[in-house]
Amino acid sequence: MQLARVIGDVVATQKDPAFSGVRLLVLQPVNADGQDAGRPLVAVDSVGAGVGERVFFVRGKEASFPFHPTEVPTDAGVVGIIDHWSTVEGPGFSPGDRR
Amino acid sequence: MILARVVGEVVSTQKRPQFEGAKLLILQPEMPSGMKSGNSLLAIDSVGAGRGELVIAVLEGRAAGEALGKKLSPVDAAIVGIVDAVDLAE
């Protein structure tokens, strides 16, 4: 899994039928220090995350498991909303940091 | 599997039910030499690892799910061992 910021929503009308009713979010992965790490990506949401929240997401086939038995053709999925995290160097993120 | 340093932990209330009771740690991958290597990642802990420890982590869904012991777990990484020592030939 990786840490990420939710930076957007995706709206798609014409899509694989298995995506019906599934929210698509744009994520910016971040490192433990909160800095952006790598390219943004699109992920399915199964926990009710929204723009501005810090989340963690899973990559690979396992991203479709929350929608079982529907086989959603995804390779990334948000599986948790983060309250806060901390590192050996101090607080990595707490709600006051939200932007 | 990779070598990684445990650098932190994540607290999350709203999450998929398979994560209930699981410890979610922030890892910094390391080269065997101890150099940092790449971006940080999250892994569930099945061996009781803690901050500052060098661990072995699997980066594959099926293996990570087995470490968690729950069916259809949406996980892709798990800590499966705590490293006592790494001996390198060179």
N, CA and C atoms of all chains as a GROMACS GRO file, in nm:
protein
  567
    1MET      N    1   0.085  -0.119   0.000
    1MET     CA    2   0.000   0.000   0.000
    1MET      C    3   0.089   0.125   0.000
    2GLN      N    4   0.028   0.237  -0.031
    2GLN     CA    5   0.100   0.364  -0.028
    2GLN      C    6   0.011   0.473   0.030
    3LEU      N    7   0.076   0.576   0.083
    3LEU     CA    8   0.006   0.694   0.130
    3LEU      C    9  -0.024   0.783   0.010
    4ALA      N   10  -0.137   0.855   0.016
    4ALA     CA   11  -0.168   0.945  -0.095
    4ALA      C   12  -0.260   1.057  -0.049
    5ARG      N   13  -0.260   1.165  -0.128
    5ARG     CA   14  -0.359   1.271  -0.114
    5ARG      C   15  -0.462   1.252  -0.222
    6VAL      N   16  -0.591   1.273  -0.188
    6VAL     CA   17  -0.694   1.272  -0.292
    6VAL      C   18  -0.696   1.411  -0.352
    7ILE      N   19  -0.666   1.420  -0.482
    7ILE     CA   20  -0.659   1.553  -0.544
    7ILE      C   21  -0.769   1.576  -0.647
    8GLY      N   22  -0.855   1.475  -0.669
    8GLY     CA   23  -0.964   1.499  -0.764
    8GLY      C   24  -1.059   1.382  -0.779
    9ASP      N   25  -1.168   1.407  -0.852
    9ASP     CA   26  -1.265   1.304  -0.887
    9ASP      C   27  -1.260   1.285  -1.038
   10VAL      N   28  -1.300   1.168  -1.082
   10VAL     CA   29  -1.311   1.144  -1.226
   10VAL      C   30  -1.456   1.110  -1.257
   11VAL      N   31  -1.512   1.174  -1.360
   11VAL     CA   32  -1.645   1.141  -1.407
   11VAL      C   33  -1.631   1.075  -1.543
   12ALA      N   34  -1.690   0.956  -1.560
   12ALA     CA   35  -1.684   0.887  -1.689
   12ALA      C   36  -1.820   0.824  -1.714
   13THR      N   37  -1.880   0.858  -1.826
   13THR     CA   38  -2.012   0.804  -1.859
   13THR      C   39  -1.997   0.672  -1.932
   14GLN      N   40  -1.910   0.673  -2.029
   14GLN     CA   41  -1.891   0.552  -2.110
   14GLN      C   42  -1.775   0.474  -2.051
   15LYS      N   43  -1.807   0.360  -1.991
   15LYS     CA   44  -1.704   0.287  -1.918
   15LYS      C   45  -1.742   0.141  -1.908
   16ASP      N   46  -1.652   0.060  -1.860
   16ASP     CA   47  -1.681  -0.081  -1.836
   16ASP      C   48  -1.800  -0.090  -1.740
   17PRO      N   49  -1.900  -0.176  -1.772
   17PRO     CA   50  -2.020  -0.184  -1.687
   17PRO      C   51  -1.988  -0.213  -1.540
   18ALA      N   52  -1.880  -0.282  -1.514
   18ALA     CA   53  -1.846  -0.315  -1.375
   18ALA      C   54  -1.812  -0.190  -1.294
   19PHE      N   55  -1.786  -0.078  -1.360
   19PHE     CA   56  -1.757   0.047  -1.288
   19PHE      C   57  -1.884   0.119  -1.244
   20SER      N   58  -2.002   0.066  -1.281
   20SER     CA   59  -2.127   0.134  -1.245
   20SER      C   60  -2.136   0.156  -1.096
   21GLY      N   61  -2.159   0.281  -1.057
   21GLY     CA   62  -2.175   0.312  -0.915
   21GLY      C   63  -2.044   0.317  -0.839
   22VAL      N   64  -1.933   0.298  -0.906
   22VAL     CA   65  -1.803   0.301  -0.838
   22VAL      C   66  -1.741   0.439  -0.857
   23ARG      N   67  -1.698   0.498  -0.744
   23ARG     CA   68  -1.634   0.630  -0.752
   23ARG      C   69  -1.488   0.616  -0.793
   24LEU      N   70  -1.445   0.707  -0.880
   24LEU     CA   71  -1.306   0.709  -0.924
   24LEU      C   72  -1.240   0.837  -0.872
   25LEU      N   73  -1.126   0.822  -0.809
   25LEU     CA   74  -1.055   0.935  -0.750
   25LEU      C   75  -0.919   0.951  -0.814
   26VAL      N   76  -0.871   1.074  -0.818
   26VAL     CA   77  -0.733   1.100  -0.862
   26VAL      C   78  -0.647   1.112  -0.736
   27LEU      N   79  -0.543   1.031  -0.730
   27LEU     CA   80  -0.455   1.029  -0.613
   27LEU      C   81  -0.316   1.079  -0.648
   28GLN      N   82  -0.257   1.152  -0.555
   28GLN     CA   83  -0.115   1.186  -0.564
   28GLN      C   84  -0.043   1.110  -0.452
   29PRO      N   85   0.033   1.007  -0.486
   29PRO     CA   86   0.107   0.936  -0.380
   29PRO      C   87   0.202   1.030  -0.307
   30VAL      N   88   0.220   1.006  -0.178
   30VAL     CA   89   0.313   1.086  -0.099
   30VAL      C   90   0.404   0.995  -0.018
   31ASN      N   91   0.520   1.049   0.018
   31ASN     CA   92   0.614   0.979   0.103
   31ASN      C   93   0.577   0.998   0.250
   32ALA      N   94   0.652   0.930   0.336
   32ALA     CA   95   0.627   0.940   0.480
   32ALA      C   96   0.642   1.083   0.531
   33ASP      N   97   0.724   1.165   0.461
   33ASP     CA   98   0.742   1.304   0.503
   33ASP      C   99   0.634   1.395   0.446
   34GLY      N  100   0.537   1.337   0.374
   34GLY     CA  101   0.425   1.414   0.320
   34GLY      C  102   0.451   1.474   0.183
   35GLN      N  103   0.573   1.460   0.132
   35GLN     CA  104   0.606   1.516   0.001
   35GLN      C  105   0.552   1.425  -0.110
   36ASP      N  106   0.511   1.488  -0.220
   36ASP     CA  107   0.463   1.412  -0.335
   36ASP      C  108   0.570   1.313  -0.382
   37ALA      N  109   0.524   1.195  -0.423
   37ALA     CA  110   0.616   1.090  -0.465
   37ALA      C  111   0.559   1.019  -0.586
   38GLY      N  112   0.610   1.055  -0.702
   38GLY     CA  113   0.567   0.986  -0.823
   38GLY      C  114   0.446   1.048  -0.888
   39ARG      N  115   0.396   0.981  -0.991
   39ARG     CA  116   0.290   1.036  -1.074
   39ARG      C  117   0.153   1.013  -1.014
   40PRO      N  118   0.059   1.109  -1.036
   40PRO     CA  119  -0.079   1.088  -0.993
   40PRO      C  120  -0.140   0.968  -1.067
   41LEU      N  121  -0.243   0.909  -1.008
   41LEU     CA  122  -0.308   0.794  -1.070
   41LEU      C  123  -0.457   0.797  -1.036
   42VAL      N  124  -0.532   0.715  -1.108
   42VAL     CA  125  -0.676   0.702  -1.084
   42VAL      C  126  -0.700   0.573  -1.006
   43ALA      N  127  -0.784   0.581  -0.902
   43ALA     CA  128  -0.811   0.464  -0.819
   43ALA      C  129  -0.960   0.456  -0.788
   44VAL      N  130  -1.010   0.335  -0.771
   44VAL     CA  131  -1.150   0.318  -0.727
   44VAL      C  132  -1.156   0.342  -0.577
   45ASP      N  133  -1.274   0.384  -0.531
   45ASP     CA  134  -1.292   0.414  -0.389
   45ASP      C  135  -1.394   0.319  -0.328
   46SER      N  136  -1.359   0.259  -0.213
   46SER     CA  137  -1.455   0.172  -0.144
   46SER      C  138  -1.472   0.211   0.002
   47VAL      N  139  -1.423   0.329   0.039
   47VAL     CA  140  -1.434   0.371   0.179
   47VAL      C  141  -1.498   0.509   0.195
   48GLY      N  142  -1.538   0.572   0.085
   48GLY     CA  143  -1.603   0.702   0.095
   48GLY      C  144  -1.506   0.818   0.110
   49ALA      N  145  -1.389   0.808   0.050
   49ALA     CA  146  -1.289   0.915   0.059
   49ALA      C  147  -1.327   1.030  -0.033
   50GLY      N  148  -1.275   1.149  -0.001
   50GLY     CA  149  -1.305   1.266  -0.081
   50GLY      C  150  -1.182   1.353  -0.100
   51VAL      N  151  -1.198   1.453  -0.186
   51VAL     CA  152  -1.087   1.543  -0.219
   51VAL      C  153  -1.034   1.610  -0.093
   52GLY      N  154  -0.903   1.614  -0.079
   52GLY     CA  155  -0.838   1.678   0.036
   52GLY      C  156  -0.799   1.581   0.144
   53GLU      N  157  -0.853   1.459   0.140
   53GLU     CA  158  -0.822   1.364   0.246
   53GLU      C  159  -0.692   1.289   0.217
   54ARG      N  160  -0.627   1.246   0.326
   54ARG     CA  161  -0.514   1.156   0.315
   54ARG      C  162  -0.568   1.014   0.324
   55VAL      N  163  -0.523   0.929   0.234
   55VAL     CA  164  -0.575   0.792   0.227
   55VAL      C  165  -0.458   0.696   0.209
   56PHE      N  166  -0.488   0.566   0.218
   56PHE     CA  167  -0.392   0.469   0.169
   56PHE      C  168  -0.462   0.382   0.066
   57PHE      N  169  -0.383   0.339  -0.032
   57PHE     CA  170  -0.440   0.263  -0.142
   57PHE      C  171  -0.356   0.141  -0.173
   58VAL      N  172  -0.423   0.044  -0.235
   58VAL     CA  173  -0.359  -0.082  -0.269
   58VAL      C  174  -0.346  -0.090  -0.421
   59ARG      N  175  -0.238  -0.150  -0.466
   59ARG     CA  176  -0.217  -0.168  -0.609
   59ARG      C  177  -0.239  -0.314  -0.646
   60GLY      N  178  -0.280  -0.336  -0.772
   60GLY     CA  179  -0.291  -0.472  -0.823
   60GLY      C  180  -0.433  -0.525  -0.818
   61LYS      N  181  -0.445  -0.652  -0.849
   61LYS     CA  182  -0.575  -0.720  -0.855
   61LYS      C  183  -0.653  -0.704  -0.724
   62GLU      N  184  -0.580  -0.697  -0.613
   62GLU     CA  185  -0.646  -0.689  -0.482
   62GLU      C  186  -0.731  -0.563  -0.469
   63ALA      N  187  -0.708  -0.464  -0.554
   63ALA     CA  188  -0.787  -0.341  -0.549
   63ALA      C  189  -0.934  -0.367  -0.582
   64SER      N  190  -0.961  -0.478  -0.649
   64SER     CA  191  -1.100  -0.509  -0.685
   64SER      C  192  -1.171  -0.590  -0.577
   65PHE      N  193  -1.100  -0.641  -0.477
   65PHE     CA  194  -1.160  -0.728  -0.376
   65PHE      C  195  -1.276  -0.664  -0.301
   66PRO      N  196  -1.272  -0.535  -0.268
   66PRO     CA  197  -1.386  -0.477  -0.195
   66PRO      C  198  -1.518  -0.485  -0.272
   67PHE      N  199  -1.511  -0.508  -0.403
   67PHE     CA  200  -1.633  -0.512  -0.484
   67PHE      C  201  -1.676  -0.654  -0.514
   68HIS      N  202  -1.607  -0.751  -0.458
   68HIS     CA  203  -1.639  -0.892  -0.480
   68HIS      C  204  -1.787  -0.919  -0.455
   69PRO      N  205  -1.860  -0.994  -0.539
   69PRO     CA  206  -1.809  -1.076  -0.650
   69PRO      C  207  -1.798  -1.001  -0.784
   70THR      N  208  -1.835  -0.874  -0.788
   70THR     CA  209  -1.816  -0.800  -0.913
   70THR      C  210  -1.667  -0.788  -0.942
   71GLU      N  211  -1.629  -0.818  -1.065
   71GLU     CA  212  -1.488  -0.807  -1.100
   71GLU      C  213  -1.461  -0.673  -1.167
   72VAL      N  214  -1.425  -0.576  -1.084
   72VAL     CA  215  -1.399  -0.441  -1.134
   72VAL      C  216  -1.259  -0.438  -1.195
   73PRO      N  217  -1.249  -0.392  -1.321
   73PRO     CA  218  -1.119  -0.392  -1.388
   73PRO      C  219  -1.031  -0.276  -1.343
   74THR      N  220  -0.978  -0.285  -1.222
   74THR     CA  221  -0.895  -0.178  -1.168
   74THR      C  222  -0.760  -0.232  -1.123
   75ASP      N  223  -0.662  -0.143  -1.117
   75ASP     CA  224  -0.532  -0.183  -1.064
   75ASP      C  225  -0.492  -0.099  -0.943
   76ALA      N  226  -0.585  -0.015  -0.894
   76ALA     CA  227  -0.556   0.064  -0.774
   76ALA      C  228  -0.687   0.096  -0.704
   77GLY      N  229  -0.686   0.090  -0.571
   77GLY     CA  230  -0.808   0.119  -0.496
   77GLY      C  231  -0.778   0.177  -0.359
   78VAL      N  232  -0.855   0.280  -0.322
   78VAL     CA  233  -0.843   0.338  -0.188
   78VAL      C  234  -0.908   0.242  -0.090
   79VAL      N  235  -0.835   0.202   0.015
   79VAL     CA  236  -0.889   0.106   0.111
   79VAL      C  237  -0.894   0.160   0.253
   80GLY      N  238  -0.850   0.284   0.274
   80GLY     CA  239  -0.862   0.342   0.408
   80GLY      C  240  -0.838   0.492   0.406
   81ILE      N  241  -0.907   0.561   0.498
   81ILE     CA  242  -0.886   0.704   0.516
   81ILE      C  243  -0.799   0.721   0.641
   82ILE      N  244  -0.696   0.803   0.629
   82ILE     CA  245  -0.598   0.816   0.737
   82ILE      C  246  -0.640   0.924   0.836
   83ASP      N  247  -0.638   0.888   0.966
   83ASP     CA  248  -0.659   0.989   1.070
   83ASP      C  249  -0.531   1.069   1.088
   84HIS      N  250  -0.422   0.999   1.110
   84HIS     CA  251  -0.291   1.062   1.120
   84HIS      C  252  -0.184   0.956   1.107
   85TRP      N  253  -0.063   1.001   1.076
   85TRP     CA  254   0.050   0.909   1.081
   85TRP      C  255   0.166   0.979   1.145
   86SER      N  256   0.260   0.900   1.195
   86SER     CA  257   0.379   0.959   1.255
   86SER      C  258   0.498   0.876   1.213
   87THR      N  259   0.615   0.939   1.216
   87THR     CA  260   0.736   0.869   1.176
   87THR      C  261   0.843   0.890   1.282
   88VAL      N  262   0.957   0.824   1.260
   88VAL     CA  263   1.068   0.841   1.352
   88VAL      C  264   1.113   0.987   1.357
   89GLU      N  265   1.080   1.062   1.252
   89GLU     CA  266   1.120   1.203   1.249
   89GLU      C  267   1.011   1.295   1.302
   90GLY      N  268   0.903   1.239   1.358
   90GLY     CA  269   0.796   1.321   1.414
   90GLY      C  270   0.666   1.298   1.341
   91PRO      N  271   0.565   1.384   1.367
   91PRO     CA  272   0.436   1.366   1.302
   91PRO      C  273   0.450   1.382   1.152
   92GLY      N  274   0.399   1.286   1.076
   92GLY     CA  275   0.405   1.296   0.931
   92GLY      C  276   0.286   1.370   0.877
   93PHE      N  277   0.173   1.344   0.936
   93PHE     CA  278   0.052   1.412   0.896
   93PHE      C  279  -0.047   1.408   1.011
   94SER      N  280  -0.108   1.521   1.041
   94SER     CA  281  -0.220   1.525   1.133
   94SER      C  282  -0.324   1.617   1.068
   95PRO      N  283  -0.452   1.606   1.113
   95PRO     CA  284  -0.559   1.674   1.040
   95PRO      C  285  -0.537   1.823   1.020
   96GLY      N  286  -0.461   1.888   1.109
   96GLY     CA  287  -0.437   2.030   1.094
   96GLY      C  288  -0.360   2.066   0.967
   97ASP      N  289  -0.294   1.964   0.909
   97ASP     CA  290  -0.213   1.988   0.790
   97ASP      C  291  -0.296   1.988   0.662
   98ARG      N  292  -0.424   1.956   0.675
   98ARG     CA  293  -0.506   1.936   0.553
   98ARG      C  294  -0.504   2.060   0.464
   99ARG      N  295  -0.488   2.033   0.336
   99ARG     CA  296  -0.484   2.146   0.241
   99ARG      C  297  -0.565   2.110   0.119
  100MET      N  298   1.086  -1.055  -0.214
  100MET     CA  299   1.079  -0.982  -0.088
  100MET      C  300   1.186  -0.874  -0.086
  101ILE      N  301   1.164  -0.774  -0.004
  101ILE     CA  302   1.261  -0.664   0.004
  101ILE      C  303   1.302  -0.642   0.150
  102LEU      N  304   1.414  -0.575   0.165
  102LEU     CA  305   1.456  -0.527   0.296
  102LEU      C  306   1.404  -0.385   0.312
  103ALA      N  307   1.352  -0.353   0.429
  103ALA     CA  308   1.300  -0.219   0.452
  103ALA      C  309   1.310  -0.184   0.599
  104ARG      N  310   1.317  -0.054   0.624
  104ARG     CA  311   1.324  -0.002   0.761
  104ARG      C  312   1.185   0.046   0.802
  105VAL      N  313   1.142   0.009   0.922
  105VAL     CA  314   1.014   0.060   0.973
  105VAL      C  315   1.036   0.204   1.020
  106VAL      N  316   0.970   0.300   0.955
  106VAL     CA  317   0.992   0.440   0.991
  106VAL      C  318   0.870   0.506   1.053
  107GLY      N  319   0.756   0.438   1.059
  107GLY     CA  320   0.640   0.502   1.120
  107GLY      C  321   0.518   0.413   1.119
  108GLU      N  322   0.408   0.470   1.172
  108GLU     CA  323   0.284   0.394   1.171
  108GLU      C  324   0.167   0.484   1.134
  109VAL      N  325   0.062   0.421   1.082
  109VAL     CA  326  -0.055   0.493   1.033
  109VAL      C  327  -0.175   0.459   1.120
  110VAL      N  328  -0.256   0.560   1.151
  110VAL     CA  329  -0.380   0.539   1.224
  110VAL      C  330  -0.496   0.572   1.132
  111SER      N  331  -0.586   0.476   1.117
  111SER     CA  332  -0.700   0.492   1.027
  111SER      C  333  -0.823   0.431   1.091
  112THR      N  334  -0.932   0.509   1.094
  112THR     CA  335  -1.057   0.458   1.151
  112THR      C  336  -1.146   0.402   1.042
  113GLN      N  337  -1.158   0.480   0.933
  113GLN     CA  338  -1.248   0.441   0.825
  113GLN      C  339  -1.167   0.363   0.721
  114LYS      N  340  -1.188   0.231   0.718
  114LYS     CA  341  -1.106   0.146   0.631
  114LYS      C  342  -1.182   0.019   0.600
  115ARG      N  343  -1.132  -0.059   0.507
  115ARG     CA  344  -1.196  -0.186   0.475
  115ARG      C  345  -1.189  -0.276   0.598
  116PRO      N  346  -1.295  -0.356   0.622
  116PRO     CA  347  -1.301  -0.435   0.746
  116PRO      C  348  -1.185  -0.532   0.764
  117GLN      N  349  -1.124  -0.575   0.654
  117GLN     CA  350  -1.011  -0.669   0.668
  117GLN      C  351  -0.893  -0.607   0.743
  118PHE      N  352  -0.888  -0.474   0.750
  118PHE     CA  353  -0.778  -0.407   0.819
  118PHE      C  354  -0.802  -0.393   0.968
  119GLU      N  355  -0.924  -0.430   1.015
  119GLU     CA  356  -0.953  -0.418   1.158
  119GLU      C  357  -0.853  -0.502   1.238
  120GLY      N  358  -0.790  -0.440   1.336
  120GLY     CA  359  -0.697  -0.513   1.422
  120GLY      C  360  -0.559  -0.532   1.362
  121ALA      N  361  -0.541  -0.492   1.238
  121ALA     CA  362  -0.409  -0.509   1.176
  121ALA      C  363  -0.325  -0.385   1.201
  122LYS      N  364  -0.195  -0.406   1.218
  122LYS     CA  365  -0.104  -0.293   1.236
  122LYS      C  366  -0.051  -0.253   1.099
  123LEU      N  367  -0.057  -0.122   1.071
  123LEU     CA  368  -0.018  -0.071   0.940
  123LEU      C  369   0.106   0.016   0.960
  124LEU      N  370   0.218  -0.027   0.905
  124LEU     CA  371   0.345   0.041   0.928
  124LEU      C  372   0.397   0.106   0.800
  125ILE      N  373   0.469   0.216   0.816
  125ILE     CA  374   0.534   0.284   0.704
  125ILE      C  375   0.676   0.230   0.691
  126LEU      N  376   0.708   0.184   0.571
  126LEU     CA  377   0.840   0.127   0.546
  126LEU      C  378   0.919   0.214   0.448
  127GLN      N  379   1.048   0.223   0.472
  127GLN     CA  380   1.139   0.283   0.374
  127GLN      C  381   1.227   0.171   0.321
  128PRO      N  382   1.210   0.134   0.193
  128PRO     CA  383   1.296   0.028   0.138
  128PRO      C  384   1.443   0.066   0.149
  129GLU      N  385   1.526  -0.034   0.173
  129GLU     CA  386   1.671  -0.012   0.184
  129GLU      C  387   1.745  -0.113   0.098
  130MET      N  388   1.860  -0.070   0.050
  130MET     CA  389   1.954  -0.164  -0.013
  130MET      C  390   2.018  -0.245   0.100
  131PRO      N  391   2.074  -0.362   0.067
  131PRO     CA  392   2.143  -0.440   0.172
  131PRO      C  393   2.253  -0.359   0.240
  132SER      N  394   2.307  -0.259   0.169
  132SER     CA  395   2.412  -0.175   0.227
  132SER      C  396   2.358  -0.075   0.328
  133GLY      N  397   2.226  -0.061   0.334
  133GLY     CA  398   2.166   0.034   0.426
  133GLY      C  399   2.124   0.164   0.362
  134MET      N  400   2.153   0.180   0.232
  134MET     CA  401   2.110   0.300   0.160
  134MET      C  402   1.960   0.298   0.138
  135LYS      N  403   1.896   0.415   0.152
  135LYS     CA  404   1.754   0.425   0.119
  135LYS      C  405   1.734   0.396  -0.030
  136SER      N  406   1.620   0.334  -0.062
  136SER     CA  407   1.598   0.297  -0.202
  136SER      C  408   1.451   0.314  -0.237
  137GLY      N  409   1.418   0.424  -0.302
  137GLY     CA  410   1.282   0.442  -0.351
  137GLY      C  411   1.188   0.504  -0.250
  138ASN      N  412   1.059   0.507  -0.286
  138ASN     CA  413   0.957   0.574  -0.206
  138ASN      C  414   0.909   0.488  -0.091
  139SER      N  415   0.853   0.555   0.012
  139SER     CA  416   0.802   0.480   0.125
  139SER      C  417   0.674   0.407   0.086
  140LEU      N  418   0.643   0.301   0.159
  140LEU     CA  419   0.524   0.222   0.132
  140LEU      C  420   0.463   0.177   0.264
  141LEU      N  421   0.340   0.128   0.257
  141LEU     CA  422   0.271   0.078   0.375
  141LEU      C  423   0.262  -0.073   0.368
  142ALA      N  424   0.277  -0.138   0.481
  142ALA     CA  425   0.263  -0.284   0.487
  142ALA      C  426   0.193  -0.321   0.615
  143ILE      N  427   0.113  -0.428   0.609
  143ILE     CA  428   0.057  -0.478   0.733
  143ILE      C  429   0.164  -0.561   0.803
  144ASP      N  430   0.155  -0.564   0.934
  144ASP     CA  431   0.257  -0.631   1.014
  144ASP      C  432   0.201  -0.760   1.072
  145SER      N  433   0.268  -0.871   1.044
  145SER     CA  434   0.221  -0.998   1.101
  145SER      C  435   0.323  -1.061   1.195
  146VAL      N  436   0.430  -0.986   1.225
  146VAL     CA  437   0.536  -1.046   1.307
  146VAL      C  438   0.570  -0.962   1.430
  147GLY      N  439   0.502  -0.852   1.452
  147GLY     CA  440   0.530  -0.770   1.570
  147GLY      C  441   0.649  -0.679   1.553
  148ALA      N  442   0.668  -0.625   1.432
  148ALA     CA  443   0.779  -0.534   1.407
  148ALA      C  444   0.749  -0.397   1.467
  149GLY      N  445   0.857  -0.321   1.493
  149GLY     CA  446   0.840  -0.187   1.549
  149GLY      C  447   0.933  -0.089   1.484
  150ARG      N  448   0.915   0.038   1.521
  150ARG     CA  449   0.994   0.148   1.465
  150ARG      C  450   1.143   0.122   1.471
  151GLY      N  451   1.209   0.156   1.361
  151GLY     CA  452   1.354   0.148   1.356
  151GLY      C  453   1.407   0.012   1.317
  152GLU      N  454   1.321  -0.090   1.315
  152GLU     CA  455   1.370  -0.224   1.284
  152GLU      C  456   1.382  -0.246   1.133
  153LEU      N  457   1.480  -0.329   1.096
  153LEU     CA  458   1.494  -0.372   0.957
  153LEU      C  459   1.411  -0.498   0.940
  154VAL      N  460   1.328  -0.500   0.837
  154VAL     CA  461   1.234  -0.612   0.820
  154VAL      C  462   1.241  -0.666   0.676
  155ILE      N  463   1.181  -0.784   0.661
  155ILE     CA  464   1.160  -0.842   0.528
  155ILE      C  465   1.012  -0.823   0.496
  156ALA      N  466   0.985  -0.770   0.378
  156ALA     CA  467   0.846  -0.746   0.338
  156ALA      C  468   0.819  -0.811   0.203
  157VAL      N  469   0.700  -0.872   0.191
  157VAL     CA  470   0.656  -0.923   0.061
  157VAL      C  471   0.575  -0.814  -0.007
  158LEU      N  472   0.597  -0.797  -0.137
  158LEU     CA  473   0.523  -0.698  -0.215
  158LEU      C  474   0.440  -0.772  -0.318
  159GLU      N  475   0.347  -0.850  -0.271
  159GLU     CA  476   0.263  -0.928  -0.362
  159GLU      C  477   0.133  -0.958  -0.290
  160GLY      N  478   0.022  -0.947  -0.362
  160GLY     CA  479  -0.107  -0.952  -0.298
  160GLY      C  480  -0.141  -1.081  -0.229
  161ARG      N  481  -0.118  -1.192  -0.298
  161ARG     CA  482  -0.159  -1.319  -0.238
  161ARG      C  483  -0.081  -1.347  -0.110
  162ALA      N  484   0.050  -1.325  -0.118
  162ALA     CA  485   0.134  -1.350  -0.001
  162ALA      C  486   0.096  -1.258   0.115
  163ALA      N  487   0.068  -1.133   0.083
  163ALA     CA  488   0.032  -1.038   0.188
  163ALA      C  489  -0.102  -1.075   0.250
  164GLY      N  490  -0.195  -1.120   0.167
  164GLY     CA  491  -0.326  -1.163   0.217
  164GLY      C  492  -0.314  -1.281   0.311
  165GLU      N  493  -0.223  -1.372   0.277
  165GLU     CA  494  -0.203  -1.489   0.364
  165GLU      C  495  -0.145  -1.447   0.497
  166ALA      N  496  -0.058  -1.346   0.496
  166ALA     CA  497   0.000  -1.297   0.621
  166ALA      C  498  -0.109  -1.239   0.710
  167LEU      N  499  -0.210  -1.179   0.648
  167LEU     CA  500  -0.320  -1.120   0.725
  167LEU      C  501  -0.420  -1.228   0.768
  168GLY      N  502  -0.428  -1.334   0.690
  168GLY     CA  503  -0.512  -1.448   0.728
  168GLY      C  504  -0.660  -1.425   0.709
  169LYS      N  505  -0.697  -1.331   0.625
  169LYS     CA  506  -0.839  -1.307   0.597
  169LYS      C  507  -0.862  -1.317   0.447
  170LYS      N  508  -0.977  -1.370   0.410
  170LYS     CA  509  -1.005  -1.387   0.268
  170LYS      C  510  -1.035  -1.253   0.201
  171LEU      N  511  -0.997  -1.245   0.074
  171LEU     CA  512  -1.026  -1.128  -0.009
  171LEU      C  513  -0.979  -0.998   0.055
  172SER      N  514  -0.863  -1.004   0.118
  172SER     CA  515  -0.808  -0.882   0.178
  172SER      C  516  -0.746  -0.794   0.070
  173PRO      N  517  -0.785  -0.665   0.066
  173PRO     CA  518  -0.727  -0.576  -0.033
  173PRO      C  519  -0.592  -0.522   0.013
  174VAL      N  520  -0.493  -0.611   0.021
  174VAL     CA  521  -0.359  -0.572   0.064
  174VAL      C  522  -0.258  -0.615  -0.041
  175ASP      N  523  -0.146  -0.542  -0.050
  175ASP     CA  524  -0.042  -0.578  -0.147
  175ASP      C  525   0.096  -0.584  -0.085
  176ALA      N  526   0.107  -0.566   0.046
  176ALA     CA  527   0.238  -0.571   0.109
  176ALA      C  528   0.224  -0.613   0.255
  177ALA      N  529   0.317  -0.695   0.300
  177ALA     CA  530   0.314  -0.740   0.440
  177ALA      C  531   0.456  -0.763   0.489
  178ILE      N  532   0.476  -0.732   0.619
  178ILE     CA  533   0.603  -0.763   0.684
  178ILE      C  534   0.597  -0.908   0.728
  179VAL      N  535   0.697  -0.985   0.686
  179VAL     CA  536   0.694  -1.127   0.718
  179VAL      C  537   0.813  -1.171   0.802
  180GLY      N  538   0.905  -1.079   0.833
  180GLY     CA  539   1.018  -1.117   0.917
  180GLY      C  540   1.093  -0.995   0.967
  181ILE      N  541   1.156  -1.011   1.082
  181ILE     CA  542   1.242  -0.906   1.137
  181ILE      C  543   1.387  -0.953   1.119
  182VAL      N  544   1.470  -0.868   1.062
  182VAL     CA  545   1.607  -0.907   1.028
  182VAL      C  546   1.697  -0.893   1.150
  183ASP      N  547   1.769  -1.002   1.180
  183ASP     CA  548   1.870  -0.994   1.286
  183ASP      C  549   2.000  -0.939   1.228
  184ALA      N  550   2.039  -0.992   1.113
  184ALA     CA  551   2.165  -0.949   1.053
  184ALA      C  552   2.162  -0.980   0.905
  185VAL      N  553   2.232  -0.899   0.827
  185VAL     CA  554   2.252  -0.925   0.685
  185VAL      C  555   2.402  -0.940   0.663
  186ASP      N  556   2.444  -1.055   0.612
  186ASP     CA  557   2.586  -1.077   0.582
  186ASP      C  558   2.603  -1.071   0.431
  187LEU      N  559   2.687  -0.981   0.385
  187LEU     CA  560   2.711  -0.969   0.242
  187LEU      C  561   2.851  -1.022   0.209
  188ALA      N  562   2.860  -1.091   0.094
  188ALA     CA  563   2.989  -1.146   0.053
  188ALA      C  564   3.088  -1.036   0.020
  189GLU      N  565   3.035  -0.923  -0.031
  189GLU     CA  566   3.127  -0.816  -0.074
  189GLU      C  567   3.126  -0.700   0.024
   0.00000   0.00000   0.00000
